[in-house]
Amino acid sequence: MQNPSRFLDPTTAPHIVSLVAIAGLSALTMNIFLPSLPAMASDLGVSYDRVQILVSGYIAMTALVQLVIGPLSDRYGRRPVMIGALLILIAASLVCIFATSIEVLTLARMVQTSVVAGLVLSRAIIRDMVPMEEAASMIGYVTMGMTLIPMVGPTIGGLLSDAFGWRSNFTAILVAAIVVLILVYRDLGETNRQKSGSFSEQFRAWPRLLASPRFWGYTMAGTFTSGAFFAFLGGAPFVGGTLMGLTPSMLGLQFMFIASGYIAGNYLSGRFAKRAGIEMMMLAGGLVALVGAAIPIFFLLQGFVSSVAFFVPQVIVGFGNGLSLPSTNAGIVSVRPELAGSASGLGGAITMGGGAFLSWLASRILTVETGAMPLLLVMLACCVLALVAVMVLRFAPGEER
């Protein structure tokens, strides 16, 4: 049991505002500069494939970072790990602002992945505070609030790029990181009351997680559910910027469709996950996302090739993801509650690793000749596989509590 949360009191559990902020900063750092990718490629004199590594490589690196963040927080606590991650983000953002080559920018961008601690630790902190079904509801509310930040991130990034150039995106990340660091220092009380005896002990706990059918069920459901979104991140800048000729600011506006659907889904997840159960929420979300992925394919086959036909149906995909992902995340950290940090990190690493591959795949298979269809088929396949994982999970032996 945790002390009741009092805002800006670091002796109590963190306020929901702080959890939204640390998770939202992670998402903002990932997507604010997406509309600027074509401009970055032109300015640095490289191909689009080369700058796209700033997305797919970033996602892959977050998978590796999560493998360390979770055990670190189980050993030393959530608060010191989060503060350290933010300090690293601030330093890396400064390098990004002044980078003059794609190599330096890529290196600094990979270091920025320290901010993924916000995603890992927000889930672990919630699981420290409340039981599983309530955790799914709380994660839904946190994610709903968090999504407000990255929902407008690409839009702000596109406007900043048009007005001041792509480097202004990293200045925005720097300023946001400083603000969140102050908030964390003043409000993020320690919630890990059962710290592990050693760092290596956490890695020795992985076999127990990896041997759990339910851990794999939740993780695969989360991997493929979010995989549709990561594929979209990898391919949408090419579809919107190259195939449809949208400016960075206009392209940024298109990302609001999938994000607005995501926030609505998270709101309903927060309202109903505790009542309906996490498996029902995962099934409902998977079915909704499948419908959303199929609609733009239908439009394309009928000859409707436009930004409206491609981007607007993504609101349904986002809605399905919002219904499902809070429950998959709650399930991951509830298989072994005493290993919530490690489970969040390991599950997140697998999810992000799959996302990195799908983001890379989406960017590689798209050409002017193929149009947007390969990306849409990848997203559809992800939705189908997510539903398969949910159905398998329903027959796995129960373990979490």
C-alpha positions as MATLAB code, in Angstrom:
seq = 'MQNPSRFLDPTTAPHIVSLVAIAGLSALTMNIFLPSLPAMASDLGVSYDRVQILVSGYIAMTALVQLVIGPLSDRYGRRPVMIGALLILIAASLVCIFATSIEVLTLARMVQTSVVAGLVLSRAIIRDMVPMEEAASMIGYVTMGMTLIPMVGPTIGGLLSDAFGWRSNFTAILVAAIVVLILVYRDLGETNRQKSGSFSEQFRAWPRLLASPRFWGYTMAGTFTSGAFFAFLGGAPFVGGTLMGLTPSMLGLQFMFIASGYIAGNYLSGRFAKRAGIEMMMLAGGLVALVGAAIPIFFLLQGFVSSVAFFVPQVIVGFGNGLSLPSTNAGIVSVRPELAGSASGLGGAITMGGGAFLSWLASRILTVETGAMPLLLVMLACCVLALVAVMVLRFAPGEER';
ca = [
       0.000    0.000    0.000;
       1.259    3.475   -0.873;
       0.713    6.758    0.951;
      -2.059    8.848   -0.680;
      -0.660   10.942   -3.478;
      -0.141   14.644   -2.825;
       0.958   16.749   -5.765;
       4.522   18.101   -5.491;
       5.188   16.022   -2.361;
       8.056   13.581   -3.072;
       7.345   11.662    0.142;
       4.146   10.232   -1.383;
       3.321    8.278   -4.519;
       3.430   10.445   -7.660;
       0.420   12.364   -8.868;
      -1.153   11.213  -12.133;
       0.047   14.466  -13.735;
       3.651   13.376  -13.219;
       2.985    9.916  -14.671;
       1.385   11.521  -17.731;
       4.354   13.864  -18.109;
       7.090   11.211  -17.991;
       5.211    8.904  -20.352;
       4.219   11.760  -22.657;
       7.791   13.016  -22.951;
       8.826    9.556  -24.146;
       6.217    9.634  -26.883;
       6.977   13.247  -27.807;
      10.679   12.498  -28.227;
       9.827    9.682  -30.596;
       7.480   11.479  -32.952;
       7.796   15.279  -32.860;
      10.214   15.451  -35.795;
       8.488   12.922  -38.100;
       7.137   15.585  -40.509;
      10.677   17.004  -40.770;
      12.316   13.808  -42.056;
      12.273   14.814  -45.757;
      13.712   18.241  -44.868;
      16.390   16.650  -42.691;
      17.419   14.342  -45.515;
      17.705   17.284  -47.899;
      19.645   19.477  -45.454;
      22.136   16.760  -44.521;
      22.492   15.551  -48.112;
      21.384   11.965  -47.524;
      18.554    9.744  -48.745;
      15.243    9.295  -46.947;
      16.258    5.722  -46.049;
      19.260    7.117  -44.198;
      17.330    9.544  -42.006;
      14.607    6.970  -41.394;
      17.083    5.194  -39.117;
      16.312    8.003  -36.683;
      12.899    6.331  -36.316;
      13.490    2.587  -36.728;
      16.919    2.700  -35.084;
      15.493    4.733  -32.221;
      12.737    2.188  -31.659;
      15.265   -0.665  -31.740;
      17.513    1.120  -29.265;
      14.611    1.674  -26.891;
      14.172   -2.094  -26.843;
      17.748   -2.503  -25.564;
      17.421    0.351  -23.075;
      14.278   -1.150  -21.589;
      16.173   -4.344  -20.826;
      18.280   -2.290  -18.400;
      15.762    0.283  -17.158;
      13.397   -2.260  -15.619;
      15.999   -4.161  -13.564;
      17.702   -0.901  -12.560;
      14.436    0.441  -11.167;
      13.733   -2.831   -9.330;
      17.179   -2.638   -7.742;
      17.657    1.086   -7.049;
      14.123    2.492   -7.206;
      11.931    4.267   -9.739;
      12.833    7.854   -8.726;
      16.659    7.876   -9.156;
      16.474    5.959  -12.447;
      13.938    8.429  -13.872;
      15.997   11.451  -12.837;
      19.157    9.977  -14.361;
      17.350    9.177  -17.621;
      16.142   12.763  -17.944;
      19.630   14.182  -17.397;
      20.948   11.957  -20.196;
      18.106   13.080  -22.487;
      18.969   16.735  -21.888;
      22.628   16.190  -22.817;
      21.756   14.172  -25.939;
      19.234   16.777  -27.099;
      21.911   19.469  -26.974;
      24.093   17.368  -29.277;
      21.173   16.852  -31.693;
      20.602   20.607  -31.908;
      24.170   21.299  -33.025;
      24.854   18.121  -35.064;
      26.209   18.817  -38.541;
      26.381   15.249  -39.871;
      23.962   12.352  -40.014;
      26.438   10.213  -38.069;
      26.584   12.538  -35.060;
      22.825   13.113  -35.194;
      22.169    9.369  -35.287;
      24.464    8.715  -32.321;
      22.860   11.457  -30.222;
      19.420   10.285  -31.262;
      20.200    6.783  -29.983;
      21.304    8.236  -26.629;
      17.987   10.085  -26.418;
      16.349    6.692  -25.921;
      17.071    7.039  -22.208;
      13.699    8.800  -22.080;
      11.974    5.438  -22.605;
      12.348    5.126  -18.842;
       9.172    7.204  -18.698;
       7.146    4.533  -20.468;
       8.677    1.642  -18.514;
       8.492    3.255  -15.105;
       5.012    4.763  -15.431;
       3.627    1.230  -15.867;
       5.772   -0.205  -13.071;
       4.862    2.645  -10.697;
       1.156    2.105  -11.331;
       1.546   -1.617  -10.647;
       3.399   -0.739   -7.419;
       0.364    1.283   -6.364;
      -2.692   -0.798   -7.370;
      -3.740   -4.396   -8.291;
      -3.945   -5.687  -11.876;
      -7.479   -4.816  -13.030;
      -7.243   -1.388  -11.448;
      -3.792   -1.006  -13.016;
      -5.291   -1.525  -16.481;
      -7.812    1.228  -15.776;
      -5.181    3.608  -14.402;
      -2.785    2.894  -17.266;
      -5.642    3.728  -19.618;
      -6.169    7.118  -17.990;
      -2.436    7.859  -17.908;
      -2.068    6.869  -21.544;
      -5.090    8.988  -22.472;
      -3.495   12.019  -20.892;
      -0.100   11.111  -22.294;
      -1.490   10.906  -25.807;
      -2.479   14.560  -25.731;
       1.231   15.396  -25.857;
       2.351   13.302  -28.863;
      -0.990   13.894  -30.591;
       0.007   17.479  -31.166;
       3.732   16.678  -31.307;
       4.020   16.071  -35.061;
       1.801   19.071  -35.707;
       3.981   21.324  -33.565;
       7.085   19.743  -35.069;
       5.885   20.447  -38.591;
       5.064   24.056  -37.758;
       8.433   24.545  -36.045;
      10.214   23.001  -39.019;
       8.448   25.287  -41.480;
       9.207   28.364  -39.370;
      12.668   27.675  -37.891;
      14.060   24.507  -39.483;
      14.207   20.919  -38.291;
      16.672   21.625  -35.441;
      13.948   23.489  -33.582;
      12.264   20.129  -32.958;
      15.163   19.057  -30.769;
      15.118   22.414  -28.980;
      11.499   21.704  -28.092;
      12.511   18.295  -26.698;
      15.249   19.959  -24.632;
      12.863   22.475  -23.087;
      10.259   19.791  -22.356;
      12.878   17.562  -20.728;
      13.982   20.336  -18.367;
      10.378   21.037  -17.335;
       9.670   17.351  -16.708;
      12.906   16.958  -14.738;
      11.792   19.721  -12.351;
       8.368   18.085  -12.012;
       9.860   14.648  -11.326;
      12.250   16.038   -8.719;
       9.405   17.767   -6.888;
       6.674   15.101   -7.159;
       7.897   11.598   -8.034;
       7.946    9.793   -4.693;
       9.512    6.333   -4.547;
       6.975    3.507   -4.952;
       9.292    0.493   -5.074;
       9.111   -0.807   -1.506;
      10.597   -4.226   -2.302;
      13.920   -3.498   -3.970;
      15.836   -6.501   -5.252;
      19.018   -7.607   -3.560;
      21.236   -7.138   -6.605;
      21.152   -6.010  -10.219;
      22.115   -9.466  -11.495;
      19.229  -10.944   -9.522;
      16.846   -9.182  -11.871;
      18.397  -10.746  -14.961;
      18.221  -14.149  -13.296;
      14.489  -13.546  -12.939;
      14.014  -13.357  -16.711;
      13.740  -17.142  -17.177;
      10.718  -17.120  -14.870;
       9.086  -14.479  -17.018;
      10.079  -16.054  -20.321;
       8.765  -19.442  -19.161;
       5.326  -17.960  -18.536;
       2.805  -18.589  -21.355;
       0.755  -15.638  -20.164;
       3.746  -13.295  -20.249;
       4.274  -14.273  -23.883;
       0.560  -13.964  -24.627;
       0.333  -10.425  -23.301;
       3.649   -9.456  -24.873;
       2.800  -10.775  -28.330;
      -0.620   -9.140  -28.201;
       1.063   -5.859  -27.308;
       3.782   -6.310  -29.931;
       1.401   -6.803  -32.826;
      -1.180   -4.294  -31.607;
       1.425   -1.546  -31.357;
       3.148   -2.991  -34.443;
       0.435   -1.528  -36.657;
       1.206    1.896  -35.179;
       4.982    1.515  -35.529;
       4.591    0.436  -39.155;
       2.482    3.545  -39.678;
       5.232    5.705  -38.141;
       7.796    4.162  -40.459;
       5.807    4.538  -43.664;
       3.443    7.476  -43.205;
       6.088   10.213  -43.717;
       6.937    8.692  -47.114;
       3.284    8.242  -48.065;
       2.299   11.754  -47.018;
       5.461   13.653  -47.904;
       6.654   11.873  -51.058;
       3.592   10.215  -52.565;
       1.058   12.905  -51.675;
       3.302   15.974  -51.581;
       2.167   17.255  -48.187;
       4.222   19.955  -46.461;
       5.705   19.147  -43.028;
       2.996   21.134  -41.246;
       0.187   19.485  -43.228;
       1.725   16.050  -42.743;
       1.953   16.695  -39.021;
      -1.766   17.402  -38.906;
      -2.503   13.974  -40.405;
      -0.960   12.231  -37.393;
      -3.738   13.666  -35.248;
      -6.202   11.149  -36.704;
      -4.530    8.029  -35.314;
      -3.624    9.857  -32.090;
      -7.147   11.148  -31.475;
      -8.533    7.646  -31.925;
      -5.911    6.360  -29.506;
      -6.856    8.846  -26.813;
     -10.558    8.006  -27.157;
      -9.796    4.303  -26.859;
      -7.702    4.886  -23.760;
     -10.514    6.894  -22.196;
     -12.934    4.002  -22.645;
     -10.298    1.589  -21.398;
      -9.961    3.673  -18.258;
     -13.722    3.592  -17.796;
     -14.410   -0.084  -18.485;
     -11.234   -2.202  -18.094;
     -11.849   -2.879  -14.400;
     -15.445   -3.876  -15.109;
     -15.041   -5.823  -18.364;
     -11.680   -7.471  -17.667;
      -8.454   -7.046  -19.559;
      -8.897   -9.949  -21.985;
     -12.271   -8.632  -23.163;
     -10.763   -5.183  -23.696;
      -7.891   -6.692  -25.692;
     -10.299   -8.669  -27.891;
     -12.563   -5.699  -28.520;
      -9.613   -3.451  -29.322;
      -8.125   -5.982  -31.717;
     -11.366   -6.312  -33.672;
     -11.802   -2.543  -33.939;
      -8.207   -2.055  -35.128;
      -8.671   -4.785  -37.754;
     -11.653   -2.937  -39.202;
      -9.700    0.307  -39.231;
      -6.782   -1.301  -41.061;
      -9.082   -2.806  -43.698;
     -10.944    0.396  -44.613;
      -8.072    2.252  -46.380;
      -7.231   -0.954  -48.260;
     -10.798   -1.027  -49.548;
     -10.570    2.628  -50.579;
      -7.287    2.056  -52.377;
      -8.638   -0.955  -54.258;
     -11.589    1.194  -55.359;
      -9.201    3.782  -56.768;
      -9.540    6.401  -54.009;
      -5.963    7.644  -53.608;
      -5.856   10.679  -51.328;
      -4.671   11.795  -47.925;
      -8.249   11.593  -46.661;
      -8.675    7.959  -47.760;
      -5.327    6.995  -46.220;
      -5.118    9.013  -42.995;
      -8.694    9.478  -41.775;
      -9.438    5.719  -41.256;
      -6.377    5.557  -39.000;
      -8.566    7.050  -36.273;
     -10.214    3.621  -36.013;
      -6.856    1.830  -35.782;
      -5.827    4.237  -33.033;
      -9.123    3.694  -31.219;
      -8.623   -0.075  -31.239;
      -5.063    0.280  -29.987;
      -6.257    2.555  -27.201;
      -8.811   -0.014  -26.076;
      -6.289   -2.854  -26.071;
      -2.833   -1.646  -25.068;
      -3.507   -0.543  -21.462;
      -4.752   -4.053  -20.738;
      -1.823   -5.785  -22.440;
       0.584   -3.600  -20.456;
      -1.250   -4.303  -17.204;
      -1.092   -8.010  -17.954;
       2.638   -7.925  -18.658;
       3.494   -6.327  -15.300;
       1.038   -8.538  -13.387;
       2.313  -11.983  -14.343;
       4.962  -11.605  -11.616;
       4.015   -8.511   -9.566;
       7.248   -8.678   -7.553;
       9.141   -8.260  -10.837;
       6.973   -5.445  -12.248;
       9.941   -3.327  -13.333;
      11.767   -6.196  -15.003;
       8.571   -7.429  -16.656;
       7.769   -3.943  -17.936;
      11.283   -3.568  -19.303;
      11.528   -7.031  -20.860;
       8.026   -6.916  -22.311;
       8.635   -3.409  -23.582;
      11.934   -4.466  -25.137;
      10.262   -7.264  -27.076;
       7.447   -4.945  -28.132;
       9.821   -2.195  -29.233;
      12.081   -4.675  -31.005;
       9.126   -5.879  -33.039;
       8.074   -2.292  -33.632;
      11.543   -1.359  -34.864;
      11.493   -4.181  -37.379;
       8.014   -3.275  -38.611;
       8.916    0.411  -38.858;
      12.015   -0.479  -40.878;
      10.063   -2.928  -43.032;
       7.382   -0.363  -43.822;
       9.987    2.178  -44.946;
      11.853   -0.354  -47.070;
       8.940   -1.831  -49.013;
       7.373    1.482  -49.990;
       8.227    2.978  -53.373;
       6.574    5.462  -55.679;
       5.551    2.518  -57.880;
       3.936    0.455  -55.112;
       2.077    3.319  -53.504;
       0.738    2.928  -49.973;
      -0.604   -0.637  -50.331;
       2.429   -2.498  -48.831;
       2.215   -0.395  -45.666;
      -1.506   -1.026  -45.334;
      -1.032   -4.782  -45.739;
       1.622   -4.840  -43.010;
      -0.738   -2.991  -40.670;
      -3.569   -5.403  -41.490;
      -1.339   -8.420  -40.802;
      -0.349   -6.948  -37.426;
      -3.993   -6.590  -36.427;
      -4.730  -10.204  -37.380;
      -1.728  -11.527  -35.428;
      -2.700   -9.462  -32.373;
      -6.101  -11.152  -32.360;
      -4.445  -14.563  -32.656;
      -2.314  -13.774  -29.593;
      -5.400  -12.726  -27.617;
      -7.194  -15.961  -28.504;
      -4.164  -18.052  -27.477;
      -3.978  -16.123  -24.213;
      -7.520  -17.095  -23.327;
      -6.424  -20.737  -23.055;
      -3.136  -20.134  -21.206;
      -2.995  -21.107  -17.503;
      -3.655  -18.226  -15.116;
      -0.792  -16.895  -13.002;
      -1.183  -13.168  -12.381;
      -2.769  -11.689   -9.320;
];
